[in-house]
Amino acid sequence: MPLYTFKRRHTITAEKYADKDAEVANIPFLDSVLLGEWEERMQRGLFRYDVTTCETKVIPGNYGFIAQLNEGRHLKKRPTEFRVDKVLQDFDPSKFNFTKVGQEEVLFRFEESEENKVQYLEKALVLDSPNVIAINVSPIDYGHVLLVPRVLDCLPQRIDHDSLLLAMHLAAEAGNTSFRLGYNSLGAFATINHLHFQAYYLALPFPVEKAPTKRAPWKSEKGGVKISELCNYPVRGLVFEGGNTLENLSNAVGSACICLQDNNIPYNVLIADCGKRVFLFPQCYAEKQALGEVDQEILDTQVNPAVWEISGHIVLKKKQDFDRASEDYACKLLAEVSLSEERFEEVKDYILEAAATGEMQTEEEERDDVVEDEVPVYDSLKNNHNAPMHMTEGRPILP
């Protein structure tokens, strides 16, 4: 299987690499590899539809919401196969998962270099459970891929510190602000209970990226992470940025996510600006839908507001809805997603406390010179598969 290795980043901004072998990292090397492999899969007809033909428009108004008409995704996307009222659920091997994906859908492995080098190898032996980049066969936009951490460990859809840091490294390594990563928890419109992040390219800014913010009542002790609250945006959420290291930022966000999922609060995450900013949205749409509290006009559009919709890229399934899409509709949809002000303030307190814990964890790791997930609930998930992985085109990932 092809292998892309990255150097661990110790700063948020792109580092100036001293060694000649890694000079390629100062240009978007990962960007070119990923898109080249993705386009090759498109030419081979591996996608369920041609996403490049989907109509897209900016909805007039103050926010600049982006609407896309994607009828193919509505007709061909896999249905959800689990409960939507529980954020943490066990992995079920009988359901669809990414070990059942054919090799031709996998672009390459994405691993931290043991030699401190950025490089791409066309063939490399797989001896353990790899992190893989695979195409999303039902894409939302150009270059839509999935990052599946430790794919053979069959981790359920729940964030841990290691997986989030890997996603942050992917965003930083791509070095392209048009490339964002997203995460949906169970109960927040993840459709597969196998740990994964999504990512794609969109040249336009997401409306949430332009939203004003105000500082949250939280001060980073040593890690340099800043947390702000979104203002004048239809969905209440928090923005994490800064940090003395990429790991400082990742651990603060990761601890917040773990807090939410441990308290059964569905949430979505957007990683933007090459990993320099992370948006966190606790949400309640599925709960309100189950209680019959969502406006019928919104339900009729059959839009499931996951991370991309919440961020302002709204994927519509029917031509009539696309033609009449308005800022008023988008605001009504996203308002149904958002926690109430009272509930958000309560959840925000949990998040800020958890983020401080994550920052303390980073300091302890730096002192001990180890990088481990210290949350006990994940210890049992860290299995190591030492047998080589055999991959044949058209066959599943597992031997």
Secondary structure, 3 states (H helix, E strand, C coil): CCEEEECCCCCCCCCCCCCHHHHHHHCCHHHHHHHHHHHHHHHCCCCCCCHHHCCEEECCCCCCCEEEECHHHHHHCCCCCCCCCCCCCCCCCCCCCHHHCEHHHEEEEEEECCCCCCEEECCCCCCCCCCEEEECCCCCCCCCEEEECCHHHCCCCCCCHHHHHHHHHHHHHHCCCCEEEEEECCCCCCCCCCCCEEEEECCCCCHHHHCCEEECCCCCCCCCEEEEEECCCCCCCEEEEECCCHHHHHHHHHHHHHHHHHCCCCEEEEEEHHHCEEEEEEECHHHHHHCCCCCHHHHHCCCCCCHHHHHCEEEECCHHHHHCCCHHHHHHHHHHHECCHHHHHHHHHHHHHHHHHHHHHHHHHHHHCCCCCCCHHHHHHCCCCCCCCCCCCCCECCC
